[in-house]
Amino acid sequence: ELLAALKLLMMSVLVLPLLPDRGMGPWDTLNPLRIWQLVVIVAAISFAGHFAVRLLGQARGILTTGVFGGLASSTALTLHFARLSRRTRGLDPLLAVGIILAQAMGMPRMIAVAAVASPALARHAAGPLVAMMAVGLTAALLLRLRLDTSRLRAPRRLGTPFRLKDTARFAVLLIVITLASAAGHRLIGDAGIYAIATIAAMGDLTAVTLSVAQLGQGGLPLDTAVRALVIAAISSVLFKSLLAFALGGRRLGLL
């Protein structure tokens, strides 16, 4: 655990300040600083989740990590829980609740991010996004009420708080999706705002939210911008479900 803490410290304190904060690669799409920030978030959520389970117990630790992990990065949270599902049997329903909570908490994060660039868009998008959050919280509550967690105990061996190999794989996945999104934008053009939101939300929902908000400030109709945000949110939820299915297994994905 001490070694994992030192790795996380090196990733965030030593490596992060050295990376350039500018677009690079095809169409200046890849920002090394932003990509590495997401990699650090993946590691930090895994690290925090490890100790939350140890201190709070299996059930409360996983649910707490789901809520706060969703405010940071629901993709990173899904990646971590999918890996935990592969390593620990019998936790799929509880991990699914955590992932759903993370998805639901991503909606107020979108509203907050949009408010930074376009308060008017945030006000107009708040209704449908809050409604989506309510649906997610209701689904999480119903699934949680079906679980008997009285017999769940934190395993004696939790493994390492995070693995650099897993976070590196996430970084590669993010780069591939970002490049694919840029290519789609290049081919479709500005008229394909909905298609762009659908594709790009699979990689970084925060970036999509900021982009749409900036377009709203630049003259994009508010109705179009709100639809783009809702489509991006739906796309993100579906992608996380596929991610849970692919990395965590059939049962976790279906839940």
Residue, then its C-alpha position, 0 to 999 in steps of 0.5 A: e500500500l505504501l508503494a502504491a501511495l508513492k506511485l500515485l504521488m509520483m504520477s500526480v506531483l512529479v509527472l503531471p507538471l512536466l506535461p504540455d497543456r496543448g493539443m498534439g497529434p492528428w488535428d491537435t486532438l490529444n492534450p497530454l496534460r488532460i489525458w494524464q490527469l484522467v489517468v491520475i483520477v483512475a488511480a486515485i479513485s482505485f486508491a480511495g475505493h480500496f481504503a473505503v472498503r477497508l474502513l467502512g466495510q464492503a457495502r458502505g465502502i462500495l456505495t460511498t466510492g460510487v457516489f464520490g467517484g461519480l462526481a470525479s469520473s464515472t468512467a474511472l469508477t466503472l473501470h475500477f469496479a469492473r476490475l474488482s468484479r473480476r477479482t471478487r465473486g458475489l459482489d456484482p449486484l453491489l458493484a452494479v449499484g455503485i456504477i449506477l450511482a456514479q452514472a447518476m452523480g455525473m448529471p449534476r457534474m454536467i450541470a456544474v461544468a456547463a454553468v462555468a461556460s454558459p449559465a443559460l445553458a445550465r439552467h435550460a439543461a438542468g430539468p432533463l439532466v436532473a430527471m435522468m439523475a432521479v431515474g438513476l438514483t431510483a434504479a440504484l435504490l431498488l437494486r440496493l433494497r433487493l440486496d442482503t448485505s448483512r453477510l458481506r465482509a471485506p475480503r482479507r486480501l484486497g490486492t493492490p489499491f491500483r495497478l499501473k497496467d490497468t490505468a495505462r490501458f484506460a489511457v490507451l482507450l481514451i486516446v483511441i476514442t478521442l482520435a475517433s471523435a476528432a475524425g468524426h468531427r472532421l468528416i461530419g462537420d458542425a452540422g453533426i453536433y448530435a453525432i459528435a456528442t454521441i461519439a465524444a461522450m464515450g471518451d470524456l463527458t466533461a469535455v463534451t459538456l464544455s464544448v457544447a457550452q462554448l458553442g452555446q455561447g457562440g450562437l448555437p441555439l439553446d434547444t440544440a445545445v440541451r439536446a446535445l447534452v442529453i444525447a451525450a449523457i445517454s451515450s455515456v451511460l450506454f458506453k459505461s454499461l458496455l465497459a462494465f460488460a466487457l471488463g467486468g463480465r456478463r452479469l455485471g454488464l446486464l445489471 
